[in-house]
Amino acid sequence: MDDCIFCKIVNNEIPNYTVYEDDIVKAFLDISQTTPGHTLVVPKKHVANIYDYDAKMAEQVFARIPKIARAIKNSAPDIKGMNIINNNGKIASQSVFHSHFHLIPRYSEDDGFALKFTDNSNQYNEETLTHIQKNISKNLEG
C-alpha cells in the first residue's frame, strides 16, 4: 500500500533499525522504545490485522516470533521477561493498520510499561459464560 508506513519500512523507503528479516517478516526497533529493545515484527505482505491472516500466514509469522524474542532476551542480561502484544482495530489501540507484533522486553516492574487486566468474574455466572462459549464456538471456521 502506497501510504502504509510499515510497507515503506519493509521496502526500505524509510530508515529503520532492522534486527531480523527474511522473505516473510521484518523485525525492527519501534521508534518509541517503550523499553530498550522494543521491537516490531511485521509480515512483509500487507494485512491490516489478525482477522486477515490465513492459516499459512499465521504459521509463518508466528513461527518466527520466538527466535526474535530469544535474540532480544539474549541481547541484555537484565531482561527478565517480555510482553508480546498484538492490537487489532482502533478500539484496541492499533495505530498503524498493518498487522504487527510488539515485543517489549521487561526489566523490572517499574520499567515504564504496564498492562492492567480487570477482574470482572463477579459479573458472570455459569449461564452467561456458557452462552459466550457457545457463541464463540459456533463461529469457528473450518
N, C-alpha and C positions, 0 to 999 in steps of 0.2 A: 504494500500500500504506500502510495506516494507521501502521505502526511504522517505516517506512523514513525515515531521517534525510535522505537525498538527495531523496526525494519531498517531504518537508516543506520543504526548501530550494527546490526547483523551484516549489513553491506559495507561497513567501514566508511560510511559517509559522514559520520560524526565520531570525533575522537572518543576512545573508551579504553578502559583498563581490563582487557580480556585476560581471564585466568584459565579458561578452557574453551576449546572449540573443536567441533567435528562436523560431519555432514548433517547432523540432526539438531544440535543445540549450540548455543553460545552462552558462556557464563562470563559475566563481567562485574566489576565492582559497582555497587549502587553509589551514585554520586553523593547521596546523603550520609553514607557511612553511619547508620544508626549506632552501630558498634563497629570497631575496627575489623575489617574483613567482610562486612555485609556485602553479599554477592547476589546477583540476579541470574537465574537460569531461565533462558527463553528458547522456545522452539524456533528454528530458523524459518519454518513455514508460518505465515501469519494466521493465527487463530485468535479470536477475541478473548475467549475464556475457556474454562474446563468443559463447558457444555458442547463445545465444537470439536473436542477430541474424539477420534475413533479409537478402538482398542489398540491398533498397531501404533498409533502416535503416542498414546498413553504409555504403552510398554517401552517404547524407545526413549521418550523423555524421562520418565520416572526411573528407568534403569541407570541413568547417568547421575542422578542426584546423590546417591550415597558416595560415589567416587569423588565428586566435587566437595561434598560435606567433609569427608575424611581429609582431603587436602587442606581445607580451611582449618579444621581442628588441629592438624599436624603443623600448621604454619606458626602457631603461637602456643607455648606451653601453658599459658594462663587461661586458655579457653576451656571452660568447664562443661559446656553444653551448647545446644543450638536450637533455635526455633526455625522451623521450615513452614512458611506461610504462603498461601495462595488465595488471593482475594478475587472474587468473581462478581462483577457488577458494581455500580457506583455506590449502592447502599452498603456494600461490603468493603468499602474503601479502595476499590480498584481505581487507580488514577490514570493508568496507561492501558488502553484496551487492546493490548497484545498480550496474550497469556504469559505469565511469568511467575516464578517461584522465588521468594525471598529466603536466603539462607543467612540467618542472623546469629553470629557467634555470641555466646553468653559468657561473660567473665565473672560476674557477681550479681547478686540480687539488686544492687543499686548501680548497674552499668548504663542506665538511661533508657532501658526498654522494659516494658511490662505488658502482660496480657491479663485481662480480667474476665473470668468466666462466672456468670451469675448462677447461683443455685436456685432454680425455680421448682425443685422437686415437690415442694409442698402444694403446688398448684395442679399437680397431676395425680390421677389415680389409675388403677388397672384399666378401667374402661377407656379413659382418654388416651392412655399410652397404646392400648391395643388398636384403637381407631387410627392413630397416627401410623403405627406399624403397618396396618393393612393398606392404608392409602399409599404409603411409600412402596411396599412390596408389589402391589398390583400395577405400579407404573415402571417397574424394572423392564429394561429392553433385553431381548434375546438372551 
